[in-house]
């Protein structure tokens, strides 16, 4: 295939901003865009429709048919995707999920990184154009190397957890799922500027992450003012939920008041996320928990006490307390929530 013609004219002379954008584009993409989407698809050996679908799934803007917005890096990306398909890693069903997840994750990461740079430029009085170019020249290679290392570490951790499961070929396993929700978030957010709100939420997530890691858990994602946390054992999830609610109830601690819901049982994992009834129950318990409290389902109760299924369904107001257990269990009245008309939780409380 012959090399595409280079554009020879422009509608107007480039402005300073356009010049900075051109420079940034070349720094980040490694070369000036010279290919149309059809040319990229042709060189990658896939159909134009498939290329457009992948572009859409990655979250990128629509490109006009004659727009030269692509580089050899785009060709390489499509070839890599095809290689993964040929290796059997990406089936038609998996491809959409994986590509969409990559697009969303890196879009959020890029927005945060550029926003952080913009804030730094404002605080120090640096011209935004110079700051963006500095990102390309100095910051981007270091961040890229760090991202790759962090990703490899997380792959190792995820693989280790998977191999520890007896049925490693199955994507389901018993885990504890915990939702932690900030109490009074709506009213508090109305009193803060956008920047103050972001700072407040980031401080909350950072503090929560320390506790989660200390007790061998993982934050799957944050959903506004809510965190979705997963732990491999009921004991770790209980420790996380109890510590976060304790901190929130401490008037001398800046950590916000929170409530939590925890469920334990079979969970489906896919692309780093978790699914299934256990996840839904944990979310529903959080929605009805009172500030500073932790509600748990029958699966968590059984895992923490060793109670059998029938024992976990008992109507006793107090649960059995083992001498070595740091918790007390108080039966809570049945609640009706979306999808579960007769959910009967327990309140998890410290023994002392």
Buried (B, 14 or more C-beta within 10 A) or exposed (E): EEEEEEEEEEEEEEEEEEEBBEBBBBBEBEEEBBBBBBBBBBBBEBEBEBBBBBBBBBBEEEBEEEEBBBBBBBBEBBBEBBEBBEEEEBEEEBBBBBBBBBBEBEEEEEEEBEEEBBEEBEEEEBEEBEBBBBBBEEBBEEBEEEEEEEEEEEEEEEEEBBEEBEEEEEEBBBBBBBBBBBBEBEEBBEEEEEEEBBEBBEEBEEBBBEBBEEBBBBBBEBEEBBBBBBBBBBBBBBBBBBBBBBBBBEEEEEBBBBBBBBBBBEBBBEEEBBBBBBBBBBBBBBBBBEBBBBBBBBBBBBBBBEBEEEBBEEEEEEBEEEEEBBBBBEBBEEBEBEEBEEBBBBBBBEEE
